[in-house]
Amino acid sequence: MTSLIIKLANTFYAMKTISFRLLLLPLAVLLNTVGALAQTTLPVGATTVAFKKGKGDFTLAAAGKTAPIYVSASDWPGVLRAAKDLQADVQRVTKVAPAFATTKPAGQEVVLIGTIGKSPLIDQLIKDKKLDAKGVAGRWETFVRQVVEKPMPGVERALVIAGSDKRGTIFGIYDLSGQIGVSPWYWWADVPVQPQSALYVAPARYTLGEPAVKYRGIFLNDEAPALSGWAKEKFGGINSKMYVHVFELILRLRGNYLWPAMWGNAFNDDDKQSPVLADEYGVVMGTSHHEPMVRSQQEWKRFGSGAWNYQTNAKLLQDFWRQGIRNMGTKESIVTVGMRGDGDEPMSEGSNIALLEKIVADQRQILAEETRKPADQTPQLWALYKEVQDYYDKGMRVPDDVTLLLCDDNWGNIRKLPKVGEKPRKGGYGIYYHFDYVGGPRNYKWLNTNPLPRIWEQMHLAHEYKANEIWIVNVGDLKPMELPISFFLDYAWNPDRIPATGVAAYTQRWAAQQFGPTYAAEIGDILAKYAKYNARRKPELLDANTYSLATGEWATVVAEYNQLLARAEAINQKIPAASRDAYYQVVLHPVQACANLNELYYTVAQNREAAKTGQATTNALAEKAKALYANDAEITKRYHAVAGGKWNHMMDQTHIGYTYWQQPEANKMPEVTTLQAGTAAAPVAAAKPAAAETAAYVSLEAEQYTQAVNAGPITWQLLPDLGRTAGAVTTFPVTAAPTAAPGGSSPHLQYRITLTQAGPVTVSAYLAPTLDFTNTTGLRYAVSIDDEAPQLVNLHTGLAPENGNRPWQQAVAESIILKTSQHNVAAAGTHVLKFWRVDPGVVLEKLVVSTGALPATYLGPPANVTSKPKSEKSSLGRR
């Protein structure tokens, strides 16, 4: 009976038709009847805190009083510290601070917090069979929270938070903080707390289980001038005073891992308290992919001598690395092994696999000698970043206990994944991913350009291919990546909880957590759309020529941004005043800044076009462009003034006036043309009707299929909102073997189209810029019209993810791979276009069938077919 009730409750929760918390009162009554209340485990995601008391609820706060918090003095320092945060969080919500003690608990209702094996309080509850540790003890970062009746003499009821280890307990604490209404972003984004006079906690057992990914973290990088300028003003530098806020944020988001800022910074040397506090808080520290043995590049500049070259300077390098391991001591770390060139550069041409393998062997010997235990007892990673992956592909190997950290191409496209069915490695595999990057074809560091549907799709690949040991993401200055950071860490914890079709719901839940439920759906949509629009072409890559002026594409793009801005500004007027600082940082500012920037380049394009024919509007357009450029600085100024100037310098990143990959020293106004007074305007020919130019093609969004044909385990899967225009379609499971011979009843999508003439046609397929993560011959699909044989097309012919490779640079800059195939139709009329699945991971966004030259556009011709998918449950997956 209990399992049936929970199953039904889960269904209600997933449907979002009713709050799970509202189910608890009748559920509690029924379960109490069967005597199973305390041992019932609530589903993950259930709302377990209410502001009105239900039957059996634990009173955390009511009538001006709060339940006291007890922690054993012998527990981890990080647990005691996080428990103090809970004390502060309850006070933030209720204005009343709970008592906090490490002495013997006493009282009617108390909160007991502790780690199994470190807390006598918790260990005694388990020994007395008052607390069931099954599913918790011995697990990684797992907690259980439940109410225990008469846990010990002098206590009637206890709300118990018990963790399997240090972070398990800490995560249990912060989960409760989140449920009472304190956002993980309360400090980093000034998210206000909704005051409550009472807090009640459901009595049933609650746990989030073990995380799917063992180490989940962020990399502060490319941090000048924004983060560095801000930290210098607020804390005197990137030091422990700043880092404690980073540590707390990571833990509140259930992350556990950090690569610290390294542009001119040395985490272990700049402030000796930083590594001490990281370990005390419970954050696992690492160093970036090119900084081996827990030593930063800056430390080599400060303490090293001679060349960063193992062939000529091995002894000094060994001494340098040995000191890094000594500095690490017993602090929880993942040690980067291997070696790249100094300053994130490739090794010299003469470097060879044998030398690199010797470097790793020598590093592990140092590790064993300095830790006085076998090397395989200290977590290590080897990052297959850029050219290092080539060494691996050519046969270089490291010991089996070293995690192979696979990497994306710096633009969010994973380069390599483990082979399906290959022998598991003890150290497993991980992923190094990017939300921010300095390098070709251009830096992108200013604002968020990372839509969640694409992050989901790529990290889903990683999860399904079992690269689940480490997930680390380069987040630049940390702000303004609030939403993608939350998503990345939440997805790493439990990928199965966020399906492909649940990304929009996630964004809405996140918006509700920051701004309340009233406008959450609208805010979630705004957040999704601005990231989607920004990903079409990153702001640093924009110029006056990006979109087509002649077809009206520029006008459409600007209208979309301005409509989004109008929506964002309207909500800003409605939300409570206390939320406006957070709202400006997270929602309004990025929309405002990007809408303005796009309109700037559009106006410059209009000005240049008007100047060609001496139009009277030329000078007015030039002045408008100058005003928009000036407005960019005003928008930045407004951001820097928010929250009393708390975030001054955080938007110092230049973003206008790029001429090559590297950023300009300062923003630069795009060139405009002005005409001298009295210049006569030349006559302008009337524009041709748009219909005359668009009659020669049929354009369809991928999701406008007529029928989706599945086969065996392979099903077509909608990826809502993924891509530059609408949504996308792919096949699941992503680990399924290639389709050997597409055709017949093998998996394919059918599109019913009408062509106005017979003869040759071109099918243009717009595909997400996925890389060949299988490292074979490139990912493929096939196309046919009517009953012709499917024509194979390879996405990656001539494409290699490296600077200087023009196909790759174009694909990531335009956020699309465009491939074409040639076909012949025998007669005008209705035809069936078939898109065949060949390899896994191919993501289709748009199809265009043309009989001649297409209009020159950036996003491709807009869809001109109104058909929608059939509502057949069997046609499309909903994972």
N, C-alpha and C positions, 0 to 999 in steps of 0.2 A: 504493500500500500504506500509506504513512504517513498519508494523509488518512483512510483507512478505519479504521486503528487509533485515531486521535484521535477519529473520529466515535463509535466504539464506547465509547471511554473516557468521552467526554462523556455518552453515554447512561447508563453506569454511575453517573457522578457525579450526574446529574439524578435518577436513581432512588434515590440514597442507599443502595444495597445494598452498596456497597463503597467504601472510601476510594480516591480517585484515586491518592494517594501509593503505595498498595499495588500499584498496577498498574505503577509506574514500573520496577521491576527487570526483569520480563520484557519490558516495552515497550522499555527501554533496550537490552537484549540484542539484540532484533530490529532495532531501528533502527540500532544500531551495525553490525549485519551489512550493512545496505544503505548504510552510510556517511553517514547523514543526521542523526545525533544532534544535533549542535550547531545545525543550522538548523531543527529541528522546533520549532514554536511550540505551547506547551501551551495548553489551553483556559482561558479566563477562569474563575477560581474554583478552579482546580486547587490542591491542597495541594503546595507545592514544597519544603517543609522537613520533614526527618525526623530522628529521634533515633537511628536505626540506619543505618549506611552502606549505600547501594545502589551498584550498579555505575555508575561514572562520576560519582558525587556529588562535590561540592566540600565540603571539610572547613572549615566555618566555625569550629568549636570541637571539640576532642577532647583527652583526656588532659591536661587542665590547661593547654592552649595554645589560642590563638585566632589566626585569620588577621589580619594587620595591615591597616589601612584607609588608603588613599592618596587624596588629593584635591589637585587643582592649586590652588596658592595664588591663581591668577588667576580662579578660579571665583567665582560669586556668593556673597556673605557668608552668605546664607540656606542655600546648599548646604553650605558648610563647617560651619555651625551644626547643620544636620540630621544631617550625617555624624557629628558629635560626639554627637548623640543616639543614633545607631546604636551607637556605641562604648559609651555608657552602657547601652543596651538589652541588648547582648550580655553586659555585665557583670551586669545584673539577672538574666539567665537562667542564666548559667554561673558567676557569681562571679569571673570572670576578665575583666579589661579588655583589649581588643585595643590594640595600638600604633596610634597615629594620626600620620600625617605628611603633609607637603606636598612632600616631597623626591622624588628618583627612586626608584621602587618596586624592591624586591628581595625575593626569597624563593621558597620552594617554591610556596605558595599565598597569594595576596593578594587583597584587595578593592579594586577600582578604581572610583571614583565620579566622575562629571563631566557637564557640560552641553556638548552639541554647540555648537561655536563659542566656548565660554568655557574649555574645558579642553584644553590641549595633549595631555594623556594620551589623552583620548577621540578627539580629532581625528586623532592619529597612528594609533590603532587603525583608524579608518575609512580613512585614507589607505593603510595597509598591507593593507587588505582583510581584516583580522582581525575586524572588527565590521561587520555589515551595518546601515546606518542607514536602509534603506528602511522606510517606514511610521512612521518616528520623526522624522527631520529635517524641519523646517518645519511640524510638527504643533503643536497646542495641548496643552500639559500632558501629553505622552506620554513614556513611558519604555520601555526594553527592559532586561531582566536576563537574562544568560546567562553561561555559562562559556566562556572563550577559552583555548585551548591555546597555550602559548609566545607570549604577547602581545608580549613585548619581551625584549631581552637581560637575563638575570639573573632572570627570572620564568618558572617552569614553567607555572603555571595562574593564571588570574585570574577571579574572580567580578566581572563588569562590570555596573554600573548606570549607564546613559547616558540622559540626558533631552534632550528637544527644546528645552526652555527651563528656566528656573529652577525652576518648580513641577513640571515633568515629572520632573526629577531628584529633587526633594524627595519627591514621591509614590512614586518607586521605592524610595527609602530607607525611608520609613515602611511601605511594603507589606512589605518584608522584616522590619521590626520586628514588624509584626503577625503575620507567619507564624512567627516564632520564639517568639511567645507573649506579646508585650507589647501589652495592649489600649490603644486610643486613650484609654480612660477610666482609665488607671492612676493618674493624679493626681486627676482630677475626680470619680472615684467610688471611689478607693482599691482598684481591682481588683488583686489580687496576681498576681505572676508565678510560674508553675510552674517550679521549678528543673530544669535539664537539665544533664547532664554533657557532652553532645555535641550538635552541630548540623550537619546535612548538607543541602546545597542541591542540588536537581536541576539537572543541567547544561544542560537544553534551554532554548531561548529562551522568555521569558515577558514578556507585556505586557498591560496593561489597555486599550490603545487610547486614543482620544480620548474625553473626556467628552461626553455628549449635550447637557448644559447648560453654557454657557460660564462663567457666573459663578454660584457656588453658595455661599450664605452664611446667616448668622444675624444677628438683630437683638436685642441686649440691651435690654430695655425694661421699663417698669413696675417698675423695679428697687428701689423703696423699699416697705417697710422691709427686705426680706430681703437681697438682694444687696448693697445699699448698707451695711447694718449689718454684714454679714459682712466686706466688703472694708475697711471702716473699722477694724475690730478687727484684721484679719490683715495689712493692707498700708498702713494709714493713709489709705485712700480708694480710689476706683476710678481707679487710676493705672497706670503702666507696669509696676510690680511685679506687679499683678494681670493686666494684659493679656497679658503674655508667656505665661501659662498658657492664655489664650483663643486666642492666635495658634497655639500649638503644637497645641491640641486641634483647631482647624479644619483645619489641615494634615494631621494624623494621620487625620482623617476624609475627606480628599481634598476639602475645601472650599477656597475661595479668597477669600472676601468677608465683610466685617463692617460692619454699622451699629453704632456704639458706643452705650453707655448714654448717655441724654440727659436724664434727670430730675434737674435740678440739676447736671448734669455737662457738661463741654465737652472732648471728647477732645483737640482740638488745642491747648487753652489750659491745661487743668489740670496737665498734665505734658508738657513739650515733648519728652520722650523717647518718648512713646507713638506718635506718627506716625512717628518715625524708626525705631523698632523694628518697627513694622508693616511698613514697606517693606523693612527688612532681612530679616525673617522670610519675606516673600513674600506677605503678605496684602493684597489690594486693599481699600482703605477707601472708604466712602461715608458719606453722612448720610441721615437718614430722609426720608420722602416730603415733609415740610413744612419741611425745612432746606436751602435752596438754596445752591449755590456753595461747598460745603465749609465752611460755617459753621453752628454750632449755635445753637439758640434761646437758650441761656445766653450765648453770645458777644454777641448783640444786647443782652441785658440789661446786659452788662458794658461794652460799647464803643459801642453804638448810641445815638442820641439822636433825639428826635422820634417820630412815629408810624410803625408798620410799615405804611406806606401809600404805594404807588408814585405815586399821583396827587398827593400833597402833599409827599412826602419822597424823591423819586427820586434826587437827587444824593447824599444821605447813604447811601442804600441801595446805590447803585452803588459808592461808596467802600468801604463795608463788604464787599460781595461781591468787589471787586477785591483786597482784602487777603486774602480767603479763598483766591483762586487763587494769590496770591503765596506764601502759607503752604504751599500744596500743592506748589509747585515741580515737581520731576520725579517725585515719589512717585506710585506707581501708584494711581489713584483712578477712581471713577465719579462724575461731577459731577451732582448733582440740579439740575434747572432748573425754572422755573415759580415759583409763589408761592401759598401759602395764607395764611389769617389767622394772626396771632400766636398761638402756643400751640396749634397743631394745630386751629385753628378755621377755618370757612369764610371766604372773602373776603366783603367787604361786599356788600349787596344791589345796590349800584350798579356792582359790578365787571362788566366786559363782555369779550367774547372778544377784541376788538381790543386792549384794554389788556393782556390776558394774553399775547397774541401778541407785543406790543411788549416786554413784560418779558423773554420768552425771547430775542427778537432782541438786546436790549441785553445780556443776560447772555452770549450767545455772542460778541458783539463784545468784551466784557471778557475772555472766555476766550482769544480769538485774540490780543488785544493782550498779555496777560500771559504766555502760553505761547510767543508768537512763532511760532505755526504755525496753520494753518487750524483752525477750531473742530471740524470733523468728525474731526480726528485725536486728540481727547480723548474718551474714552467718556462719554456723558451718558445720563441717564434722566429721563423725565417720568412721574410716578406719577399714574395715573388713580384716585386715592383719593377715596372718598365723592363729594362734589359736583363734584370735578374731572372725573369721568367724564361728568357732565352737560354740562360745557363741550365735551368731545370729541364727545359725541353730537349737540350742537347745531352742530358744524362747526369747532371750534377745531382747528388743526393745528400741529405743530412740524416742523422739518426732518427729512428722511428718515433721517438718521444717528442721531437720538436714539431710544433704546430706549423704547418705550411699556411702562411697568410696569403691567400689569393687576393688579387686586386682588380679594381675596375680600371677603366681607361682615363680616370680623373674626371670623366664627364658622366658618371653614373651608369656605365655599361660594363658589366662584369666580363673580364677577359677570359677566364679559365675556371672550370669547375671539375671536381673529381669525376673519374669515369664511373658510370653505373656498374655496380657489382664488383668493383675492385676491392682488394683486401683492405680492411680498415687499418688506419694508422693509429698507434697509441696516442700520438699528439693531435691527431685529427687535422681538420682544415678550418680556416677562418676566412673572413672577408674584410678588406680595407676599402672603404667606400668614400665618396666625395659629395659634399654639398657646396663646396667652395674649392677654388683651385687657382694657383698661379702658374701659368704656362700656356703653351700653344693649344689651339690656335689663338686663344685670348684668355687673359685673366677673367675670372668672374668672382667678385668678392663683396659686392655692394648689398644686394637684397636677395631674398629667397627666390630661387628659380627652379625649385625642386618639387614638382607635383607629386602628391602622395600616391596616385595610382601607378606611376612609373616606378617609384621606390618599392611599392608593394610587389610589382611584377618581377623586378630584378632580385629582390631579397627572397621572394618566393622560390625563385630558381635556386638560390643558395641553400635555402632550407631543404628543399626537396632533394637536392644533390648531397645533402648531409655535410655542408660546410658550416658546422654549428658550434665550433669550439670558441671562436672569437669573432665578434662583429665590432668593428671600430670605424667611426665616420668622422671625416674632416669637416668641422663645423665653422671654420674660420674664426670670427670674433665672438662666436656663440650667439649673440644677438645679431641679426634678427631671424634666427633659425628656430624659434621656439616651437612652432608646430611640427616641422619635420624631425626635430630632435625627439620630441615626445613620441611621435609615431615610430621612429626607428627603434627606440628602446622598448616601447610597448610591443611592437611586432616581434622583436627578438625574444621577449619573454614568452609569448604564447602566439605563434603564427596562426594556429588553427582557430583562434578566437576572432580573427579579422579576415573574413573571406574576401575574394575579389570584389564581390558585390556589396561588401560592407564598409568600404573605405569612406564613402560619403557619410555613413552613419557614424563612423569613428570621428570624423571631423566635426560633426554636429555635437557629439558627446563632449569633445574637447572644448568646443566653443561654450557649451553649457557649463563646463567646469570653471571656465574663466569669467563668464559674463552672465551666468544664470540661464534658465530655460526659455525665457520669453522670446528672445530674438536669436536663439541658438541655431535654428535651421537657416535663417537668413545670413547670419554671420558665417556659418560653416560654408555656405555656398559662395560667399564673397572670398573667403580664404582660398577655397579650391580654385575659383576662377582666376584670381590674380596670379597664383602660381602657374596655372595652365597657360595664361597669356604670356607670362614672363619666360616660360620655357620654350615658346615658339622661337624666340631668338633672345638670348640673354642681353640685358641692357647695354653691356659693354660692347656688344657686337652690332648694335643698332646704328643705322645712319639714314640719311634721307632717301637712299635707294633701296632700303630693305623691302618694302612692300610696293605694290604697283599703284601708281597714281592714276594711270590711264583707265584701269578697269574698275576703279573705285575701291580697291582692296585697302589702300591706306585709310580712306575715309571710314570704312567699316571697322577696321582695327581700332582707330581712335574713338569711334562711337561706342564700341564695346567697353573700352577702358573708362570712358566718361560716364556711361550708364552705370558701371560698377562703382565709380566714385560717387555718383549721386545717391546710390543705395547706401554706401558706407557712411556718407555724411548725414543722411536721413536718420540712420540708426544712432549716430553719435548724438543727435539731438534728443533722442528718446531714452537712452540708457541713463542710469543714475550717475550723478556727477562724480561719485567716488570711483566709478569704473572708467572714466574718460582717459586718465593717464595710461592705463593698461590698453584700452581700446585704441588709442592713437598709436602706441608702439607696435601693437600686434596686427591691427587691421587697417586703420585709416591711413597711417603714414605710408606704408608700402603701396597702397592703391593710389594715393594722392601723388606720390613721387613718380610712379611708373606711368600713370595717366598723363602727367605733365611732360615726362620725357618723350613719350611716344608722340604727343601732340607737337612738341618742339620739332622733332625730326620731320613730321608730316608738314608742318608749316614751312620749314626750310625747303622741303621738296616742292611745295606750292610756289614759294618765292622764286626758286630757280626756274621752274617751268614758266611762270608768268614773265620773268625777265627775258626769256628766249624770244618772246613775241612782243615785248615792250608793253605789257598790260598795265593799266592804271593801278591795279591792286598790288603791284610789285613792292612798292615802298611800305605800304601798310602791312603786308605780310612780313617784310623784314623787321619792322618794329614789333609786330606780334611775336616773332621768333625770339627777339631780344628780351621781350618781357617774360616769355616762358622760360628762357635761360635764367633770368634773374629770379624767377619764381622757384626754380630748383634750389637755389641757395636759401631762399626764405623758408622752404619746406624743411630743409636740413636744420635751419636755425630754430624752427618750431619744435622739431624733435629734440634738439639739444636743450630746450627750455622746459621740456615736460618733466613732471615730478620734481619741480624745484631745481632743475638742472642736474638731476642725478645721473643722466646718461650723456652729459656733454662729451663730445669727441667720438661717440660711438657711431656716428654717420659721417666721419671724416673721409671715408674712402672715395677717391676720385672715380668718376664713371662717365664723363663726357669728354670726348676728344681723343680717344684711342686712335693711334695710327698703325700699330702693330701689336704683338701679343702683350707687351708690357704696358703697365698703366702710365698715363701722363702724370707729371709732377703736380699739375693742377688742372681742374676742369677748364675746358676751352670752348668758347662759343663756336658752333659750326658756322662756316662762311655763308653769308647771304649776299644778295645783290641788291643794290639800290640804283635807281635811275635818276639822272639829273632832272631838275625841274624843267618842264616844257617838252620833255621827250614825248613824241607822239606815239600813241598805242597802235600797233599793227593790227589789221583785221584778223580775227580768229575764225577758222573754219568750224562749222557746226560739228559737234561730236556725232559719231555714228551711233545708231541705236545699239544698246548692249546686246539685244537679241540677235542681231546680225552676226555678232562675233561669237556667240555661244551656241549657235545652232548645230555645230559640227562635233559635239561631244556629249557623252553621258557621264555624269559624275555622281558617284555613290559613296556614302560613308560605309565603312566596313560593316556596321551594325544593321545596314539596310538590306540584308540578305533576304531572299525569298524562302529558302529552305537550308537548314543545316543538317548535313548527313553525317552521322556518327558511325563508328565501326569498332566492334570489340570494346576494349577499355577506353578508346580514344573518343573524347567528346569535345565539341566546340564550346568555348567559354567566352562570355562577354566580359570585357574589362571596362566598366563604365568610366567615362570621362578621361580615359587614357589617350593622349595624343594631342595634336595641334588644333583639331577642329571639333570632333565629337568624341565617341568612344572607340574602342578597338576590339578585335576578336583574335583569339589564339586557340590552341588546343591543349587539353589536359589529358593525362598527366604529362608534365613537362619532362619526365624521365623516360617516356616511351621511346622505343627504338624508331629509327626512321622508317617511313613507308617505302618499301623496296620498289614498288611499281605503282605509282598513283594512277587511278583510273577505275572504271566500273563502279563498285560500291565502296571504294576506299574513302576515308574522310574528306569531305569537301563542302564548300559553301556554294550555293546557287543564287545567282542574281538574274532576275528577268529584266531584260532591257529591250528598248525599241530603237532600232537604227533606221535612219531615213534613206540610206542608199547601200547598195552592194559594193563589194570591193575590199581593199586592204584597210585594216584598222590597227591602231596601236593600243595596247592595254598598259596603262601606267599604274603600277602598284606603289602606294605610299606606305612604308613600313617603319616601325620604330627602329632606332639605330642600334638594335641588339647586335652584339658581337658573336663570333663563333666560339661560344664558351665550351664547345666540345673539342676544340682544337683539332678538327679534322679537315675537311675540304671546303668549309663554308656552309652556312645554313641555306636550305633550298625550299622553294615552293614550286608549284606548277599551275599553269593556266590553260584553259581551253574554252572554246566557244562552240556551243552545241555538241556535236558528236566527234569533233576532231580529237586527235591524240593529245594528251596533256603535254605542254611544253615546259620543260624544267628551266628554272631561273635561279641563279646563285646570288645571294645577297652580297657576298664578300669577295667577288672577283676583283682583284687589284686593291682591295681594302686591307690596310694593316693599321692597328691602333698605335700610331707613333707620329711624333711631330715630323712634318715634312711630307707625310702621305696625304696627298690632296683629296682622294675619295673619303678618307676618314675625317679629315678636317672639315670637309663640306658636310658630312653626315652629322657630326656633333654640333657644328655651328647652326645648321638648319633644323636640327632635331628630327631628322628624317632620312631614310634611305629610299631613294626613288629608283625603281627598276622598271624596265619596259620589255614588252614582248610583241612580236608582229604576228598578225592573224589575217585570215581572209574570210569574208562572209559572202555567201552565194546570192543572197537576196535581201532587199530591204524588209523591215518588219520586226517581229518579236524574236528574240534570241535568248539563250540561256548561257550566261558567263559562269564558268566554274573555277573556283579558287581551291586548289588541291593542297592538302597537308602533305609535306614530305618530311621535313625535319622538325624536332621540337623547338619551342622557343621563338618561332617566327610570329611576330605581332603585326597584324594588318590594320591599317587605319583608314585607308581610302582607296578606291579604284576609279580610274577614269578611262573610258573607251572613246577614242577619237579617230576621226577620219582624215584629219589634217592637222596643221599646226595649232597648238593650244595658245590661248592668251598668256602673255608673260606675267605670271603671278608667283608669289612666294609660297602661299599655302595651298596652291593648286586651285582649279576651278571649284567654286562652291557647288555643293550637291544640288542637282536639278531633277532628282527623282524623289517622289514623295512616298514610295512604298516603305512599309515598316515590316519588321520580322513577324513571322507567324507566331501566334501564341500557343505553340506546341511545347509542352513541358519537356518532351524528349528531344527537342531540336537543339537546345542550348543548355550547357551546364550552368550551375549557379553556385559553384564552390566558393 
